[in-house]
């Protein structure tokens, strides 16, 4: 992800779990995420400050790529597609809806559709709008834990199906995929005792299936069948995504915490 400029707000898709939302730009970088709630301090805020805000990026090593971003039909599951002359890759992002649990997970799956591709993952959390420093601990070859020195918040972990390395306070991975191959990464907050420190493929598939079914079942309640059905359904899904399960209210916008202009005082 570029370190010197923010992406325009319109170049973002939104995922969430009815407690918070993450903004994913067209470079497949999560550059805004508050945890654990909509109005909590940020964990990623490169949209506000590319140098200090923190981000979670998955970047292919290809030149001259074109990018498209879309939602799977009747869901809030986001797909970012990279296309080049010799290769096509997709990155699927979602947050499982887990009512009644104080656990929040961002699930990211990288899939090579065509051609061999090499990718780089950078997970750079920054606690409390980047005001609090943290340390990264290598739990095993596939898991990194990020903690504040005063342990003032629940554990935050990055788990991957490829080996992870620590670079300062951040987690990184580099890997190649042949056509048809895929790997997943999970960034999670508020894990319980003795959580799994490796990703089980069946777990990712089940959470994807459950999340897809949740949103499609909810969208199926709509009775509108006019010519604008797709747009009406997408608007309804977004409004539901912005509705707090805890309080039942709708937040003004996923970007409600952003200033009117960088350096300004009004949101």
C-alpha positions, 0 to 999 in steps of 0.5 A: 500500500502507498505510504504517502497518500490516502485512498479516496473514500469512494474507492472502498468496500465495506464489511462488518459483523453488526458490531463494527465495520472495516473499509477495504480499498481497491488495493485490497487494503483494510485502511480503517477499522475500529475495534471492538465497536463502531465507536471504538478507537481504530486498529487500522487508520491509514485512511486518516494517516498513511504513515502512522495509522496502520493497515492490513494489506494483501498485495500481488507482485504484478505490473499494470494490473486492473482492479475490480471490487464487488460483493457476492450477490445478496451478501456483504462479502466483498471480492477484490479482483486483480487482473493482468495480461497473464494472471487473475487473482481474487481476495475475498473479505468478510467478518463472520456474524457471531451474535452474543459473542465478544469476538471479532474476526476479519477473514481474508482469502487469497485465490489464484484464478489464472497464472502463478502469482506472488503476494505480500501480506502486511498486517500493521495494527496501530492501537488507539489511533496510533497513540499507543505502542505495542509489541508483536510475539511469535506464537508459532510459524503461523500465528502472531500476537499483538499486545499493549505493554499494559495489556489494556485490551483483549488479545489481537492475533494474526493467523495465516495458512502461510508462515508469518514473520515479525518485522518490528511491531508488524506481521508479514508473509510472502508466498506464491500461488499456482492456479486454483490454489488459495490461502487464508488469513484471520485477524481476530480480537477478543479470543478466548483461552487456548484458541487454535493457532493455525487455520483449519480449512474447514473452519474458513469454509464453514464461516464463509458458508454461514456468513453467506447464508446469514446475509442471503437469508436476511436479504430474502425477506425483501418483497421488492421486485421492481426494476431496481431490485439489485440497488434496493437490496444493496442499500438495504444490506448496507443499512443492516451492516450499519445497524448495531446488534447491541443497541439496535440503532443505525450509525450515521455512516461507516466513515462517521469518525473521519474528518471532513478534511484531513487536519480539520475539526469537523467529521 
